Amino acid sequence: MLRQVIHRGLQSFFYKLGLFVSRHPVFFLTVPAVLTIIFGFSLLNRFQPDTDLESLVAPSHSLAKIERSLASSLFSLDQSKSQLYSDLHTPGRYGRVILLSKPGGNILHQADVILQIHRAVLEMKVNYKGYNYTFSHLCVLRNQDKKCVLDDIISVLEDLRQAALSNKTTARVQVSYPNTKLKDGRSSFIGHQLGGVMEVPNSKDQRVKSARAIQITYYLQTYGSVTQDLIGEKWESEFCKLMHKMQLDHQDLQLYSLASFSLWKDFHQTSLLARGKILVSLMLILLTATLSSSMKDCLRSKPFLGLLGVLTICISSVTAAGIFFITDGKYNSTLLGIPFFAMGHGTKGVFELLSGWRRTRENLPFKDRIADAYSDVMVSYTMTSSLYFIAFGMGASPFTNIEAVKVFCQNMCVSILLNYFYIFSFFGSCLVFAGQLEQNRYHSIFCCKIPSAEYLDRKPVWFQTMMNDGHHHTSHHETNPYQHHFIQHFLREHYNEWITNIYVKPFVVILYLIYASFSFMGCLQINDGANIINLLASESPSVSYALIQQKYFSNYSPVIGFYIYEPLEYWNGTVQEDLKTLSQGFNTVSWIEQYYQYLRVGNINATNKSDFISILQSSFLKKPEFQHFKNDIIFSKAGDENNIIASRLYLVARTSENTQREAVELLEKLRPLSLIQSIKFIVFNPTFVFMDHYGLSVTMPVLISGFGILLVLILTFFLVIHPLGNFWLILSVTSIELGVLGLMTLWNVDMDCISILCLIYTLNFAIDHCAPLLYTFVLATEHTRTQCIKNSLQEHGTAILQNVSSFLIGLVPLLFVPSNLTFTLFKCLLLASSCTLLHCFVILPVFLTFFPPSKKHHKKKKRAKRKEREEIECIEIQENPDHVTAV
């Protein structure tokens, strides 16, 4: 009883709302238009891109950020970023270049050319306010001699060049890999500076025979001042231009350059590349909506309503964007998905309202027809819009740990609210004017009076075709002339009979089993998308650089900083064994290891604290080859006693080309050890900030949104018309969601912020299209389930086909945007719409004929009513025999 009361109350409310809109169409047309103009100007004036890529795509709350703060408080990260090598996430400003020799070549034989390029970089000048700045003015300085920090591969190349000039063979200059001995006696790790290495066979010291690539990084100082940052940005820009020029001058080498701004630039490049394609997409959606709303009947055809429906969603999206920028929002490329998401939901409401208008009786006044259409459609559309708001509202909650997802969900919530308002106001007003034209028998395109049938019969065929209002189709057997719409005609006359055919059903069951199998197989292979390349323009310099870097420099993981942040008895044998155990399997760059070796070679005994620290300070750190280790130790002095309060070393693991995943595994293995070991340490690399619990952070929004929708549907089991409708809706949405998730994994789509947003949208897109179909079915009172599903498809199939076809055609231009972000968006939305269409038109029509709700009780009720009616008629005839005579 409560369900019927709530449903009738909502229908009554929307009936009155429809009457109110139909009586004041000018007001409801004007207010949205004025709002769009106001907020549209703010969109133009306040547009500002977001330049902080880390805050957008890295988890907002992660242990890696806390570890970064702690590590930075001990040792300046700006001074140590040359040691803390990171693939694409190096902090601060820098310029980086990969020099690649031709296939079969040896890059070490081209040392002179590489050093010429290196000198060109050092001599490059940047002008700012009349002053010229070179790399020496901007570089990070070494503490010991205040010279620029340069990669050690430069020293190796200079040794090779000197050997060539002095007629020595390059074999006399021995280069080992990954650790090599420099001219000043230092042992240096060059695993990330030399790539594509082939070693001399059976070489004990891992001597290099040849190498394909060299990577050089130029680190700039970061003082935190705006002026310094501007000069650094100009230097990076000139660096990239210089590398392009050098590529033209040195055709025997391939040069790939990268700067700190390159990632953001190539991330934002997607928006610039997609602008024209989005306009083409809009034109295609307008054309599809216009054609799908047309009929041969010039009176009842509504091509302009299809057009105006799409424009309604456009102006509501413009208004939403204006509100976003007024509230100090900053644009980023992930927001490209909002127009498509809003269009997919908004046009569904437009086409459902248009179908609701067609289901009303023509003999009613147009205002009553508007009210009936609102009463019929807006209840369902309100429910789906509410679920959209709940899903994206949960995604915008504090539980979401990725800022890009949170910002997107916040914008989507505003877009959904404005879509809803604009559809019942702006589009409702357009429907009022169209209904008034239809009632007064005006042509739907030319807006002229339609001539009478007698007048048309005297005119040529082409004129009759243009002015045909379907009068010769209508008969006393056919009460609804809208049945001649081509989609409804196809569904009624052909598709409904075919899909419910008993011989088709087994093949549909087999098809669903195949679908479920592939979906399940894909769900077992999900990959997290922590790789930033997934969000960049595909033909950008950053992507080219990352692919070459991954191919030639992925033998070793990013350099992991191992920070011991409490005083430790380094002279103790047990502590030494613990340190060896922790660093086992890693290639280490460690003052501790070098110091222990120094003590062994010199046969020096340092088994107590005073001897250990005294020899360390007075002898070991005074040696030129070990002076650089001063930066890795923090001493404190209490009276006459010195203590080591903190120190650091570097760990590098052997990896494959899938460096990022293996780096995450290293982090997950090392971090728990810090809790159980007696040695108190933290591990950090700038890459960890982007990867730390990324999989959990990126999947949390869709889990929360899915749980929120599931909870709402369960709680409203007894508030909707039929609980089985909710039950079938939950099953359908789950099937579609898991199908999209599995198939997109098989299509090489990783779980990044874009694919997660698409999965949240898939939940709602499925509800949007399945809910009206299912509720119409469970409420149907026909004799059989087959007849009920036929009526459901005939009632809602047109709107579903119109919306999905417009949506799919609008996605096509995204294929031609050379960006990984738009490729992901295209794949996910294509799968979402295809799986929804498959369920609405193939799977549900067949499976609903097998399972509850049963329609037998409706049949019994109809028989009882018919019998009761016959008895009443017999009694009336017996009481009034003259009636029979009159008949």
N, C-alpha and C positions, 0 to 999 in steps of 0.2 A: 504493500500500500504506500509506504513512504517513497519508494522509487517512483511510482506513478505521480505522486503529488509533486515531487521535485521536478520531474521531467515536464509535467504540464505547467508548473510555475515558470520554468525557464522558457518554454514555448510561448506562454502568454506574454512574458516580458519582451521577448524578441519580436513577437507580433506587434506589440505596442511601439517598440523601437522602430520597426519597419514602417509603421503608419506615420510616426513622427518624422522620419527621414523623408518619406514620400510627400509630406505636407510642407516641408521646409527644405527643398532640394538646393536652393541657391545658397543658403547659409552653410549647409554641409559641403558644398562645393567650394565655397570661398575660403572658409577657415583653414582647411588643409593647404590650399594654394598659398595663402598668406604666410603660414608657418614655414613652408618650403622656401619661399623667397627670403624670409628673414634669416633662417638658419643656413641657406645656401650661400649668402654673402659672407657669413662667418666662416664657412668652409674655405672660401677663397682667401680670406684675410688672415686666418689663423693657422693655415696648414704648416705643419712642422714635422720633419722626419725624426725618428728616434735613432740616434747614432751609437747608443751603447748596446752592442750586440750581446755582451755577456749578461747584462741584466735581463735581456729578453729571453734567451734560449737556455741559459744555464740554470740549474735548480736554485731557487731563491734561498732556501734554507738547507744547507748541507754542512757536513762535518769538514769537508775540504776547505770551505771558506774560513772556518774557525782555525783550522790548521795553518792556513795561509797567514792569518793575523798573528798567530803565535810564532811561526817561522820568521815573519817579517820583523817581529819585535826582537828576535835574537840576532838575525843576520839580514841586512838590507837586501830585499829581493831585487832592487834596481841594480845593485852592484853584482849580484850573483846570477843574473838571468842568462849570462853567457854560459855558465856551468849548468844551470837548470834548463837544458835544452827541451823545447816543446815543439811539436810539429807545426801546428797552425795557431796555437794559443799563447804565443810568447807575449808577456805583459809589456806595456810601454810601447815606445816607438822604435822601429827598426826597419832596415832594408835587407832583403835576403835574395840571393841569386843562386840558381843551379846552372852550372856549365856542363853540358853534355857533349861528349865527342861522338863522331860518326860510328856506326856499327863496325866492330872489329878494331876500332882505334883505342889508343891509350891516352887518357887525359893528362897523365903525368908527363908525357912527351911535349905537351903544349904549355909548359910552365911559364915560358916567356910571354906568351899571348895573354894568359890569365893574369899575370902580374901587371901587364899593361892596362887591362881592364880595371884591375884593383887600384892602380895609381890614378886612373881617370876618376874613380869614385872618390878617392881622397882629395883630389884637386877640384872637384866639382864645387861650384859656388852658388849660394842662394842669397839673393838680395832681399833685404827687409828694411824698409825705411832708410835707404841709402847706405846701409852697411852690408858687406859681403860676409857670409858665414860659410865655412867649410866643415868637413866632417870633424876635424880636430877641435873646432869650437863647440861641437854638439855631442861628442862621443862620451861614452861611459869611461871613466878613468880608473886605472889600476891604483890601488892604495900604496904599493911599495915604491913606484917610480913616477906616478901621475902621468902615465902615457895611456893612449887609447887602447881599450880592450879589443884585440883582434883575434880571430880564430887561429889556432895553432897550425892549421893547414897552410897558412900564408908562410910561416917559417919553413915548412917542409918544401914548399915550392921555391922559395928563395935559395935553399940549399941545393935543390935540383938545378936551378938556373946557374948558380955559381959553379957547380960541377961541370955543366955543359960548357961554360965559358972557359974553364981551365982545362978543357979537353979530357976530362975524366968521364968515364961511362956512368950512366945513371945507376948501373948496378952497384957502383961503389958507394952510392948514397942509399943506404938501406932504409926502406920504409916498411914498417910492420903494421899489422891491422888486427884488432882495433886499437891497440896501444902501441905507440911508437916513441922512440927516444929522440928528443930534440937536440939541437946543437949545444944549447946551454946546459944539457944534462938532465932536463926535466923529462919525466914520463908523461905523455899526453894521450888522452882518449880522443881518437879521431873517427870513431864509428859513425857519427852523424855528419862528418865533413867529407868523407870519401865513400863513394858508392859504386856499385857494380864491380866489386873487387874480385879478382882472380889471384889466388895465392900460389907461390912457388911450391910445386909438389914436394912432399916429404920435408917441408921446412919446419924446424922446431920452433923458431921465433916468429912464425906466421908472416914471412916476408911477402910483400905485394909484388906480383908479377905484372899486373896491369889493372887499370880501373877505368870505368866509363864516365863517371860523374864526380864533380866536386861541388860542395855547397858552402857558401860563404855568407856570414851574417854580420851586418854592421849595426851595432847597438847604439842607440841615442840616449842621452841623459834625460831624465824626467824630473824636473824641479817642482812641478805642480803649478807653474805660472802660465797664464793664458798666452803671453808673448812667446815663451819657450815652446809651447805646444803648437802655436801657429808656424813658427820657424821650422819646427820638426816636421809638421805636415807638408810644408813647402819643400823641404829637403827630400822627403819620401816621394813626392810627386816628381821632382827632378830626377831622382834615382831611377824611377820606373821609365821615364823618358830616355835617360841615358842608356839603360839596358836595351831598350828598343833600338836606339841608334847603333849601339855596339853589335847588335844582332845583324844589322845591315852591313856593317863593316867586316864582320868575321863570319863568313858563310860556312866555314868548316866547323863551327861550334853552334850548338843550340842553347839559347839563353832563356831561362824562365825566372821571372822576378816576382817578388812578393813584398808587400809593405804592411804595416799594421792597419792601415785604413782599407786595404784591399778587400778584406772579408766583408766589412760593412758596405763598401761600394758595390761589390758584386751581389750582396744580399738585396740592396736597394735597387740594383739594376733590373731585377725581375719586374718591379712595378713599372719602370719606364718601358720595358719591352712588351708588357702586357696591355698597355693603354689602348693601342689600336685594336688589338684582338678582342678586348672586352667590348668595345663599341660594335665590332662585327658580330659578336655574340648577342648583343642587345638587338641588333637589326634582325638577326635570324630568329630570335625568340618572338619579336614583334610580328614577323611574317608568319611564323608557325601558328601563333595565337590567333592572328587575323583569319588565316585560312581555315583553321579547325573550328572557328566559331561561325563560319559561313554556311549557308544553305542555298539550294536553288530557289527557294521561296523568298522573294524579295521583301516580303512583309515581315517574316519571322527570322530572317537571317540577321545575325548580330556581329558582323565583322569589326565594326568600330568598338564594340564592347570588349572584344578580345584585345584590341589594340590599347584601349583605355585602361584595361585591367593591368597590362604589363607596365604602362606608364604610371599607374597608381603605385606599383611597387617601386618603380624608379624614384619617384619624388619622395616616397617615404624613406628610401635609403639615403637620399640626399639630406633629408631632414635629420636622420639619425647621425650621419657623418658630421653635420653642423653642430649638433649637441655634443658630440664627442670632442671636437676641437674647441668648443667654447669652454668645456670643463678641463682645459689644458691637456688634452690627450695628444699623443705623438704617434704619427703614422709609422707603420712598419709593413713589410711585404706580406706577412701572414694574413693581414686584413683583406687581401685580395679575394679570399673565399667568401666574405660576407655578402657581396652582391648575388652570388650564386646560391648561397644558403637561403637568403631572404626571398629570392625569386622562386625557389623551389617550394617554399611554404606559402608565399603570398599568392602565386598564380593558382595554387590548389584551391584556395578560398574563392578566388575569382571564378574559376570554372565551376565550382560547386554551386555558387550563387546563381550563375547563369543556368545551370541544369535545374536548380530549384525553381527558377522563373519559368522554365519550359514545362515543369510538371504542374504548374498552377492552371486553373481553368480559364479559358480565354473569355468566357462570358462575364467574368468578374471585372469591376473597374480596376484600372491599373494600380491604384493605391492599395487596394486589397490584395492584388497579386504580389506586390512588393512585400507587404506584411506577411503573406503566406510563405513567400520564399525565405524571408528572414527566419520565420518560425521553424521552417523545415531544415535550414542549413546551418544557422548560426549556433545552434546548441552544440552540434558536433565540432564545428570550427572553433568554438570557444574552448572546448575540452582539449583539442589538439594544440591550440595556441598556448593554453595553460601548461601543458606538458613540455612544450618547447621552452617556455619560460623557466619551468622547474629544472629541466635538464641543463640548460646553459647557466641558470642561476647557481646550480650546484658546482658547475665548472668554474664559475667566477668567485667561489667561496675561498676562504683562507686555506682550505685543505689543498688547493691547487698550488703546486710548488714551482711552476714555470710561468713567468710573467707574461710571455707571449700568449699562452693559452688563456690566462686570466683576463687579459685585455680584450682578446677576441670574444670571449664569452660575455663580458660586460657589454660590449658593443652589440652582440647578437641579441641580448635581452632587450636593449633599447629598440633595436630594429623590429623585433617580434611585436612589441607593444605598439609601435607606430604602424606596422603593417596592419595589425588588427583594427586600429582606429581609422586608418585611411581606407580600408576596404569597406567597412560599414558606413563610412561617411562619404568620402570622395567617390568611390566606385558605386556605392549605393545611390548617390545622386545621379550619376551617369545612367544607371539602370532605370531610375525614375523617368528621366527624359526619353530614354529609348522606349520605355513602356508606353509613355504618352504618345509618341510617334506611331507605335504599333496600333494602339487603340484607335487613333484617328486615321489609320490606314495610309500612312506615309511610307514612301520607299526607304528601305534601311540604309541605302548608300546615297541616293540623290536627294532624299528628303522632299520629294514631290508627291502629290496625291496620286494614288494608284487608280488607274481607270477601271471602269466596270468591266465585267466579263463580256458583255455585248460589244463594247467598244474595242476590246482587245481582239475579238474574233475577226474584226474587219482589218486588222493591221498585219504587217509582215511577220514572218516567223521570228526574226531577230528581235523585233520589238516585243513580241509576246514572251520571248525567253527572258528579256531584261525586266519586263514588268509582271512576270508570272508570280502570283501570290499563292499558288497551290490550290486554287479553287477547284480545278478539275481532278485533283487527287482526293479531295475530301468527300466523304460520303456519310450516310447515316450509320454505317458500321464502324466508322473511324472517328473517335472523339478527340484524338490528340494528333494534330497535324505535324507536331515536332518529331514524330516518329520517322519522318523522312530525312532527318539529319544523317549524313552518310556514315558516321561512326555508329550511331544507334541502329541504323538499318543493317550494318554489317554484323553487329553483335546479335541483334534479334534474329535475323534470317539465316546467318551462317555460323558464327563462332559459338554461340550458346549451345546449339544442337551438336556441334562437333566435339566440344570439350566435355560434354556430359554423356557422350556415346560410350556404351559399355566396353567397346573394343579399344577405346583410347585410354581408358583408366589404367590398365596394367602398365602401359608404356610411361604414363605420368609417374606411377609409383617407382618404376625403375629409374626414371630421370631424377627423382628426388633422392633416391639412394645413392646415385652417382654424385649428385650435388653435395649431400651430407658427407660422403666419403672424402671428397676433395677438400671440403671445408675442415673436417677433422684433421686431415693430414697437414693442412696449412697451419692450423692452430698449434700444432706440435713443433713448428719450426719458426716461431716468432722471434724476430731480432729487434733489439732496441736501436733506435736511430740517433745515437749520440754524435754521429759524424756530421759536422757542420756543412759539409759539401752538399747534403741533401736539400739545403735551403738556398743554394746559390744558383746564379745563372749558369747553365751547363757549358756554355762556350766562353766563360770568363777566364781571365788569367789565373785567378785563385784555384779554380778547378783543375786547369792544366798543370799548374805547379804542384797541387796536391797529388795528382795521379803520378807524376814523375817522381815525386818525393816518396810516395808509397812503393813505387817499383824498385827504386835504387837505394833508398835509405831506410828501409823497414827491417833491416837485420837486427836492429837493437831498439829496445823500447825507449820512450822519453826518459831522460835522466831523472831519477828519483832522488830527491834530497832526503837524507836520513839524519834527523835532528835529535841529538841527545840533549834534553833540556834540564837535566838534573846532574849535580856532581856525581862522579863515578870513579871508582878505584881502577883506573886503566892499568895500573901496574900489577893488579891481581891476576893470577893465572886463570881463575874461574871466569872472571869478567872477559878476559881475552878469548876464552873458549866460547862464551856466550855470543860475543861479537862475530866470531868466525861462523858460528851456527846460523846466525841471522843473515849474514851476507853470503851464505853458501849458495852456489848456483848463479850468483850475480858477478858481473864484471865490475869491480869496485875502483873508485877513484878516492883514495882514503889516506889522510895523514897518519892514521893509526897504523895501517898496514906498512906504509913507507917507514915509519919510525921504528916499528918492530924489526923490520929488515935492516935498517941502519944500525940498530943495536946488535943484531946478530953478526953482521959483517964486521963491525968494529970490536966484537967480543966484549961488549960493555955490559956490565951488570947493573940493572936499574929495577930492583924488585921492591923498593920502598918509595913512598911518595916523594920525599925530598930529592932523591937521586933522579927519579923519573922526570919531575918537572924541571929540575935544574939543568939536566942534559938537554931536555927538549928546548928550553929557552936559550941557553947559552951556546949550544952547539948545533943542534939539528936545524932550527929555524934560521940560523945565521948562514947556512949554506945557500948559495945562489939557486941551486936546483930545487930547494925545499922552501924558499922564502914565501912562495905564494900560499903555503899552508897556514900562514899567520891569519889569513882571513877566515879560516875554518875553526878557530879556537877562541874562546872567550875566557880570559884569565881574570881573577880577582885577587886582591891582596888584602890579607887581614894581618896587620902588624908586619912581621918579617916573613910570614908564610904566604906562598902563592898557591892558588887553587884553580882548577879547571871547572868552571861552573856550567859550561855548555860547549858543545862541539858539533860538527857536522861532517858527513861523508856522503858520497854519491854512489848510487847503485844503478847498474844498467843490466837489463835482462836480455837474453837472446830471444828474438821474436820472429814471427813470419810476417807476411804482408798484411795480415789482419791485426795491425799493431794496436789499434784502439781497444778492441775487445780484450786482448791479452794484457793491456795496461790496467784495465778495470779489474781483471782477475788478480793481477799482482797487488793492487790496492786492497782488494777484499781478503787476500791472504796475509799481507803484512800488517794491516790495521788491527786485527784481533790479537796478533802477537804482542802488540804494545800493552795490552791489558793483562797478559799472563806472565810476561817476562819480568825479571827483576830490573832490567834496563828500561828506563822510562824514555820513550822516543816517540816521535811523530814522523810520518812520511808525507812528502808533498811534491807535487809538480803542477805547474799551471794548468795542464790538461785535466787534472783531477777535478777542478772546479766545474768543468763542463760535463764530466762523466759520473761524478759521485752520485750513486743511487738514481741515475737518470731513468733507468727502466721503470722503477717504482714511481718516480715523480711524473713521468709522462703517461703512465697508465692509470694513475689515481683519478684524474678527472672523469674518464669514461666509466670507471668502476663506481664512482660516487653518483654520477648522473644516471647510470643504469639502475643502481640501487634506489635512487630517489624515485624514478619512474615506476619501478616495480612496486615500491612501497605504496605509492599513490594508487596504482591500479588495484592492489590488494585491499587497501583501506576503503576504496570505493566499490568493492564487490557488491555491497548491498545498497548502494546509492544510485546505481545505474539501472537501466530498464531490465537487464537480464544478466546475472552473474556469469553465465557461460560466454557472454560477449567479451568480458574482461579476460576470462580464462583463455579463450582462443587468441585474443590479442597478445597476451603474454607469450604464448607458444609461437605465434607468427613472428613477433619482433625478435625473440631469441633466435629463431631459425635464421632470420635475415641478418642479424648482427653477427652471429658466428660464421655465417656464409661469407659475408664481406670481409671479416677478419682473416679467415683462412685463405680465401682466394687472393686477397691483396698480398698476403705473405708469399704465396706461390708466384705472384707477379713481381717479386723482388721489391716490395714496398716495406720499408722499415717502420718501426713504431717511433716516429718523431712527432713533433707538436702538430704538424699538418694532418697526418693520418689519424691522430687521436681526435682532433676536432671533427674530422670527417666521420669517425665512428660515433661520436656524440650526435652528430647530425643524422646519421643512419637510423639511430633509435627513433628519432622524431619523424623522419621521412617515412619510415615503415608504419608508424602509428597513424600518420596523416592520411595514408592511402588505404591501409587495411581496416581501420576503425569503422568508417561509414559502411563499408562492404559487409563486415562481420555483424554489426549491430542491425543492419537491415535484414540480414539472413536470420539471426536468432529471433527477431520479432515478427518475421513473416508468418502468415497463417494459411499458406497453401497446403495442398494435400500431401505433397512429397517434398523431400529435401532438394531433389533435382529441380523442381519448379521454383522453389525458394531461391536457390542460387542463381537460376536464370533471371529471376526478377531483380535480384540484387545487382547482378552484372549489368542488366539493362538500365537500372536506375543510376548507378554510380560509375559504371565502366567508361562512359563517355568522358566524364571529368578526369578520371585517372589517366586515360590514354592521352587526352589533351595536355595534361600537365607533364606527364613523363616524357612525351614526345618533344614538347617545347624545351624541357630541361635537358634532354639528351642532345638535341640539336644545338642548344646554347653552349654545350661543353666542347663541341668540335673545335672552335678556334683556339682553345687552350693547347691543343696538340702542336700548334705552330709557334708557340712561345718557347724559345730555347732556354728553358729554366727547369732545374730539378724540382723546384717547389711546385710549379704549375703541372709538371708531369705527375707528381704525387697527387695533387688535387684532382686532376683529370681521372686518374686510375681509380681513386677511391670513390669519387662521385659517380663514375660510370658503373662501378660494381654495385653501389648503393641503389641506384635507380633500376639497374637491370635485375638485381635480386628481388627488389620490391615488385617490379612488374611481373616477374616469374611467379611469385607467390600469389599476387592478386588475380592473375588470369590463367594460371595453369595449376598450381599446387592446391590452393585453397578451394577452387571450384570442384576439384575431384575429391579431396580429403573430407570436405564438409558433407559430401553425400554418403560417407561411410560412418561418421561418428556423430555423437549427440551435438545439438539438441534434436530429439525426435519430434516429428510433426504429426504423429498419430492422434494425439489428444486434440489437436486443432481439427483433424478430420472428424473425430467423434463429436466435437462441439458443433461443427457445421451440420452434421447429420441430425443432431438433436434440434438445432435451430430450424432446420428445414422441415422436420417432422412437426414441430410445434407450429410453424407457420401454416403448414397444410391443414392441421387440425383447426386452427383459427379460421381459415378460409371456409372450411366445411361448415363450421358452426354459423358463420355469417350467411352462407347460402341457405342453410336450413331455416334461419330466422327471417330471411328476406327472399322468398321464392319468386317474387315479382322481378327481382334483379336478374334472375336466370331467364325469365321470359323476355325482359327487355334486351338482354344480350342476344 
